[in-house]
Amino acid sequence: MVPRAAVSPSSEELEQLNEYRARKERIKEVCQRHNMYRRFSSYADVYRNHNPLAQGRTGRIRLRTNHPYGISACLVHKAASNTVISFLFIIPPNRKDYYLGNNWHPLSSNTSLLQPFQTYIRGFPGYFVFMFVRHPFARLVSSYRDRVTHAGGKHDNEKTETFYQNPNITLETLANYKWVPFDAFIKALLVVDVKDSPYVEWDWKPANYVCAPCNIDYDFVGKVETIGQDIIYLAKRLGFENEMMNITGNNPWMHRTTEGDSSTNYVKQYFSQISKSDIFALYEKYKLDFEIFWI
């Protein structure tokens, strides 16, 4: 394993450190309160109890890992996942082992890591493990804008007309339409299990289900809402600050939207179309994410 440079926090980072510690403490407190904190002894036990680690029949969670540098991360779609990929495979000096032309997403077969359950329990000794999260409603707006509004044009009259003749649209049939109103998209989410339904995209699954923070002891939890300072801190923590600047220049946030066009800026606009009862029901769907990462 290639040793990482020990980087002490600057005076400017000291205030941030308290926030980063508070994020980890909140995760621990909420997981303990719900009796979810490291309470399983095997994947079979995990699967029986419907814990977030139980994804699919294998009962394992998929992480991306740069083995030589001992860095591992969980990708939450629509929560700076491209930036996470860059810190794993593009910024480290061994990027030649992973970088594939202009493709920011290396093939999963080259980068996936399915660890034995006991490795998770031990907390990945020797590895720096991190993840990024985003406000659940902002993730949904971002995904809607990417996958629905921009997925082929919202003025497909034939399919739009067909949709309006089917007010009880489900996520299963949503894939057959190029555009549906945001409130219909939300109503479709409200009637399915957002963790286990085969019609729920990874963009829509709760972050706690995707990354199991009650079972994996993450060294760092970043947030898209503070990504500017979080990315700089992460680069310093990993000893990649110079590498990051050499590769990304003044734009360390990979694949970000055009300035002023962040999906977060649209959250109020889109959710103004949703009834208060549906907003409350949606909150209940993602309640554990709100508790673990936000409230």
Secondary structure as UniProt FT lines:
FT   HELIX           11..13
FT   HELIX           14..33
FT   TURN            34..35
FT   TURN            37..38
FT   HELIX           43..48
FT   TURN            49..50
FT   TURN            52..53
FT   TURN            56..59
FT   STRAND          63..66
FT   TURN            67..70
FT   STRAND          71..74
FT   TURN            77..78
FT   HELIX           81..85
FT   HELIX           86..90
FT   HELIX           93..97
FT   TURN            101..102
FT   HELIX           108..111
FT   STRAND          112..113
FT   HELIX           117..122
FT   TURN            125..126
FT   STRAND          128..133
FT   HELIX           136..144
FT   HELIX           145..149
FT   TURN            154..155
FT   HELIX           157..164
FT   TURN            167..168
FT   HELIX           171..174
FT   TURN            175..176
FT   HELIX           182..190
FT   TURN            194..196
FT   TURN            198..199
FT   HELIX           202..204
FT   HELIX           207..211
FT   TURN            213..215
FT   STRAND          220..223
FT   HELIX           224..226
FT   HELIX           227..238
FT   HELIX           241..248
FT   TURN            249..250
FT   TURN            254..255
FT   TURN            259..260
FT   HELIX           263..266
FT   HELIX           267..271
FT   TURN            272..273
FT   HELIX           276..285
FT   HELIX           287..289
FT   HELIX           290..294
//
